[in-house]
Amino acid sequence: MKILSVETSCDETGAAIVSKNPHENYVKILSNVIASSLTLHSKTGGIIPDIAAREQLNFIIPVVGKAIKDSKIVIKDIDAIAVTLGPGFIGSLLVGVETAKTLAYLWNKPIIPVNHLLGHIYANWLVQEEVSKDLRVPKVSNGELKSPFDTSDTFDTFSTPKFPCIALLVSGGHTDLVLLKNHKQIQWIGGTLDDAAGEAFDKIGRLLNLPYPGGPSIEKVSERGDPNRFTFPRPMIGSKDFNFSFSGLKAAVAREVLKLKNPSKQQVADISRATQNSIIEVLVRKTVKAAKKHNVKSILLGGGVAANQKLKEEMRSQLSILNFQFHVPPAHLCTDNAAMIGAYAAFHYEKTQWNEITANPQLYF
């Protein structure tokens, strides 16, 4: 089964071709193309939805064409078209949904609508035969698929998550804990009550006059930060539920910045280090707590913030003494991309006719 997938929920324009054998428990990436308008949004310190949608109108057809070309298949080999239905910006979603509907009508292909949030989780089921040399992931050899989830020099054969799983979805717009009993039973068990973790990173980044997006900028400057210079609150870290709140952390950082008036580069690095430590400790503690309560076998990360190296290190450190598998996609599959949309679709082959789907910016679990 080969699926053309389309992702345009935010500012990225993505298209991919993925393939799945019915007897295999993974989804293979044949191509994965992304066009970004990040440089435009960096100038304004955040995404302007109208600008994002206009850029996506320019990108969408060339991106789809390149994804098909790179996959080395032809249109008649495509079994279905998967597309992000929501959540996201309505203008951006419409670009992808209406393009997918048009192609489905012209090519007489069924559509598989996909929840963007679940797509991030299903990036953990993706493998690829060959990726760019800078990731140092080798080709398939001796019939064994090598994992793209570890960019170190040592590679293990790829293993997919074992059910039941706890997934931490952490991005600019969402921070959620999700229980997956199997591919059909997926349950939301907790999430943010206000700012998402990525949103907190972005807002604090602006307070510190760091480049957008704030998460990668804070991660970079925090490397030279003093971990003992500042201590910020760990909101809801001891609550009995699995919810999150990061608005109080943002307020605490704002008070410190106001007190310093014009923080030096070192003070910015120290604040960044303390901010990152606070967010990561809450994320890790809540995730491990959920995993223990629900007696799961695997813990998964997904979403743009999952690309944070310190978060991955802390999660691995905590899980090293516990009997949980740990799965996280490589950084280029943590951020928005179409391959993850195809991965979810491959396990949920629920075909829909082109005229039966509508973009839904408020879609949730």
C-alpha positions as a printed Julia matrix, in Angstrom:
365×3 Matrix{Float64}:
   0.0    0.0     0.0
   1.36   3.39   -1.03
  -0.04   6.65    0.31
   0.49  10.23   -0.81
   0.2   12.38    2.32
  -0.22  16.15    2.62
   0.44  18.33    5.68
  -0.33  22.08    5.86
  -1.63  22.66    9.39
   0.69  25.54   10.3
   3.47  27.23    8.31
   5.09  24.19    6.69
   4.0   22.75    3.34
   4.67  19.03    3.29
   4.03  16.1     0.99
   5.33  12.55    1.27
   4.96   9.09   -0.18
   4.92   6.28    2.37
   4.56   2.56    1.95
   3.33  -0.21    4.24
   3.24  -3.95    3.82
   0.17  -5.53    5.52
   2.43  -7.99    7.34
   4.82  -5.34    8.68
   4.49  -3.17   11.76
   6.26  -0.12   10.39
   5.8    2.46    7.64
   8.54   3.14    5.13
   9.29   6.65    3.86
   9.78   6.74    0.1
   9.94  10.53   -0.04
   9.35  13.41    2.34
   9.39  16.99    1.04
   8.95  20.14    3.14
   8.84  23.8     2.14
   9.03  26.28    5.0
   8.19  29.95    5.36
  10.04  30.18    8.69
  12.34  32.98    7.5
   9.31  35.22    6.95
   7.88  34.49   10.4
  11.26  34.98   12.08
  11.07  38.66   11.13
   7.8   39.1    13.06
   8.66  36.84   16.01
   5.79  34.48   15.31
   3.59  32.94   12.63
   1.16  35.22   10.81
  -1.54  32.82    9.53
  -2.43  34.78    6.38
   1.21  34.93    5.27
   1.64  31.22    5.97
  -1.41  30.31    3.89
  -0.34  32.49    0.96
   3.08  30.87    0.91
   1.49  27.43    1.06
  -0.61  28.24   -2.0
   2.64  28.83   -3.88
   4.38  25.74   -2.5
   1.73  23.03   -2.49
   1.74  21.81   -6.11
   5.54  21.86   -6.54
   5.95  20.06   -3.21
   3.46  17.33   -4.13
   5.12  16.94   -7.52
   8.57  16.61   -6.0
   7.35  14.06   -3.43
   6.01  11.85   -6.22
   9.16  12.3    -8.32
  11.5   11.57   -5.41
   9.59   8.4    -4.5
  10.21   6.98   -7.99
   6.61   5.82   -8.29
   3.87   6.92  -10.66
   0.39   8.23   -9.88
  -1.34   4.95  -10.71
   0.68   3.27   -7.93
  -0.83   5.54   -5.27
  -3.56   3.72   -3.32
  -4.89   6.67   -1.31
  -4.29  10.29   -0.35
  -3.92  11.2     3.33
  -4.34  14.78    4.49
  -4.26  16.69    7.76
  -7.82  17.63    8.67
  -6.9   19.64   11.77
  -6.14  21.16   14.17
  -4.33  24.17   12.8
  -4.83  27.49   11.04
  -7.96  27.39    8.92
  -6.35  29.06    5.9
  -3.41  26.67    5.95
  -5.59  23.62    6.47
  -7.79  24.61    3.54
  -4.79  24.7     1.2
  -3.93  21.09    2.01
  -7.45  19.73    2.28
  -8.73  21.31   -0.92
  -5.61  20.25   -2.82
  -6.01  16.67   -1.59
  -9.71  16.66   -2.49
  -8.96  17.94   -5.98
  -6.28  15.33   -6.59
  -8.51  12.59   -5.19
 -11.26  13.58   -7.61
  -8.95  13.89  -10.62
  -7.08  10.65   -9.92
 -10.08   8.72   -8.54
  -8.34   7.99   -5.22
  -9.89   7.67   -1.74
  -8.94  10.16    0.99
  -7.84   9.3     4.53
  -8.4   12.26    6.9
  -5.8   12.49    9.67
  -5.65  14.27   13.02
  -2.39  16.23   13.03
  -1.77  15.46   16.71
  -1.95  11.72   16.17
   0.36  12.11   13.19
   3.1   13.37   15.52
   2.73  10.27   17.66
   2.86   7.95   14.64
   6.19   9.4    13.52
   7.51   6.73   15.89
   6.49   4.03   13.4
   8.42   5.52   10.48
  11.55   4.05    8.95
  13.46   4.98    5.84
  15.83   3.05    3.65
  18.16   5.97    3.11
  18.41   9.5     4.45
  20.92  12.3     4.05
  24.52  11.54    5.01
  24.56  14.18    7.72
  22.24  11.98    9.78
  24.63   9.06    9.32
  21.81   6.52    8.94
  22.85   3.67    6.65
  20.88   1.97    3.9
  19.05  -1.29    4.39
  21.58  -4.11    4.62
  21.09  -7.87    4.85
  17.35  -7.44    4.85
  17.35  -5.54    8.16
  15.9   -2.06    8.46
  18.19   0.21   10.42
  16.69   2.67   12.83
  16.69   6.38   11.91
  15.93   7.23   15.53
  19.52   7.33   16.73
  22.03   9.55   14.98
  25.0    8.13   16.86
  27.6    5.97   15.13
  26.09   2.75   16.46
  22.84   1.51   14.96
  20.39  -1.03   16.28
  17.85  -2.86   14.18
  14.59  -0.97   14.18
  11.91  -1.96   16.69
   8.46  -0.46   16.76
   6.72   0.57   20.0
   5.07  -2.17   22.01
   1.54  -1.62   23.3
   0.31  -0.28   25.61
   2.15   3.03   25.22
   2.17   6.45   26.81
   2.86   9.22   24.3
   3.96  12.71   25.31
   2.96  15.1    22.54
   4.81  18.35   23.09
   4.82  21.19   20.59
   4.16  24.88   20.14
   0.42  24.47   20.41
  -0.02  21.29   22.41
   1.26  19.47   25.47
  -0.69  16.25   25.94
  -0.33  12.79   27.42
  -2.03  10.06   25.42
  -2.56   6.38   26.26
  -2.43   4.0    23.3
  -3.72   0.54   24.18
  -3.48  -0.47   20.52
  -3.9    1.22   17.13
  -7.66   1.51   17.63
  -7.89   2.42   21.33
  -6.32   5.85   21.84
  -7.21   7.87   24.93
  -6.26  11.39   25.99
  -5.39  11.38   29.71
  -4.09  14.9    30.32
  -2.9   18.12   28.78
  -2.04  21.75   29.29
  -4.53  24.05   30.98
  -3.01  27.17   29.39
   0.29  27.59   27.54
   1.82  24.59   25.81
   5.5   23.88   26.49
   6.54  25.08   23.04
   4.4   28.18   23.43
   6.12  28.93   26.74
   9.51  28.54   25.07
   8.47  30.96   22.3
   7.06  33.58   24.68
  10.06  33.42   27.0
  12.33  33.6    23.98
  10.67  36.88   23.02
  11.13  38.19   26.58
  14.85  37.46   26.21
  15.06  38.94   22.69
  16.09  35.59   21.24
  15.38  34.62   17.61
  12.11  32.87   16.75
  11.32  30.05   17.32
  12.15  30.33   20.99
  12.62  26.64   21.77
  15.72  26.0    19.63
  17.14  29.41   20.59
  16.75  28.76   24.31
  18.2   25.27   23.91
  21.27  26.69   22.15
  22.09  29.53   24.55
  21.31  27.41   27.64
  24.37  25.29   26.86
  26.55  28.0    28.39
  24.1   28.86   31.17
  24.74  28.4    34.88
  22.17  25.85   36.16
  22.36  27.29   39.68
  21.94  31.01   38.93
  18.13  31.02   38.69
  15.4   28.68   39.88
  11.94  28.91   38.39
   8.74  27.12   39.47
   7.8   23.64   38.25
   4.05  24.21   37.75
   1.74  21.31   38.72
   4.65  18.9    39.04
   3.11  17.37   42.15
  -0.55  17.36   41.07
  -2.4   14.04   41.11
  -3.61  14.42   37.53
  -1.72  14.45   34.23
  -2.35  18.07   33.34
   0.23  20.79   32.71
   0.44  24.56   33.13
   3.26  26.78   31.94
   1.78  30.29   32.16
   3.08  30.7    35.73
   6.59  29.87   34.58
   6.35  32.5    31.86
   5.2   35.07   34.43
   8.09  34.19   36.77
  10.61  34.66   33.97
   8.98  37.97   32.98
   9.36  39.25   36.57
  13.04  38.29   36.6
  13.7   39.97   33.25
  11.89  43.12   34.46
  14.02  43.12   37.61
  17.25  42.84   35.6
  16.03  45.55   33.16
  18.66  44.8    30.53
  20.0   41.26   31.11
  23.5   40.51   29.87
  24.25  37.68   27.46
  25.32  35.48   30.36
  22.18  36.28   32.32
  20.07  35.41   29.25
  21.91  32.09   29.04
  21.36  31.46   32.77
  17.63  32.26   32.5
  17.37  30.04   29.44
  19.03  27.16   31.29
  16.68  27.53   34.25
  13.64  27.79   31.96
  14.55  24.65   30.05
  15.29  22.73   33.23
  11.91  23.67   34.69
   9.91  22.65   31.62
  11.79  19.41   31.09
  11.52  18.3    34.71
   7.74  18.72   34.62
   7.41  16.91   31.29
   9.55  13.96   32.36
   8.02  13.6    35.83
   4.43  13.6    34.54
   5.2   11.2    31.69
   6.92   8.66   33.93
   4.07   8.93   36.43
   1.51   8.19   33.7
   3.56   5.26   32.41
   3.71   3.7    35.86
   0.02   4.18   36.56
  -1.09   2.61   33.28
   1.57  -0.13   33.37
   2.71   0.49   29.81
   5.55  -1.09   27.88
   6.65   1.91   25.79
   7.02   5.66   26.17
   6.89   7.76   23.01
   7.76  11.39   22.31
   6.26  13.42   19.5
   6.01  17.04   18.39
   8.5   19.81   17.74
   9.75  20.11   21.32
  10.64  16.39   21.22
  13.61  17.49   19.1
  15.11  19.1    22.24
  18.25  17.12   23.01
  18.13  17.79   26.76
  14.54  16.5    26.97
  15.57  13.28   25.24
  18.6   12.87   27.5
  16.6   13.41   30.68
  13.88  11.01   29.54
  16.45   8.33   28.72
  18.17   8.9    32.06
  14.94   8.43   34.01
  13.89   5.39   31.98
  17.27   3.68   32.19
  16.37   2.21   35.58
  12.77   1.43   34.63
  11.45  -1.31   32.36
  10.09   0.89   29.57
  11.0    1.05   25.92
  11.72   4.6    24.81
  11.0    5.87   21.31
  11.55   9.31   19.81
  11.73  10.24   16.11
  14.82  11.99   14.74
  14.62  15.78   14.9
  13.54  16.18   11.26
  10.51  13.95   11.91
   9.56  15.64   15.2
   8.65  18.9    13.48
   5.69  19.11   11.1
   6.03  16.83    8.08
   3.81  14.81    5.79
   5.43  11.41    6.39
   3.96  11.27    9.9
   0.5   11.92    8.43
   1.02   9.0     6.07
   2.2    6.82    8.97
  -1.04   7.29   10.87
  -3.07   6.75    7.7
  -1.27   3.49    6.95
  -2.46   2.02   10.25
  -5.95   3.54    9.95
  -6.92   2.86    6.38
 -10.4    4.35    6.74
 -11.15   5.53    3.22
 -13.4    8.54    2.65
 -14.69  10.1    -0.55
 -13.26  13.46   -1.57
 -16.55  15.34   -1.01
 -17.01  14.04    2.55
 -14.2   15.84    4.36
 -13.88  19.4     5.64
 -10.99  21.17    7.34
 -11.51  21.39   11.11
  -9.16  23.86   12.88
 -10.6   22.92   16.29
 -10.1   19.17   15.9
  -8.79  17.48   19.06
  -8.44  13.93   20.3
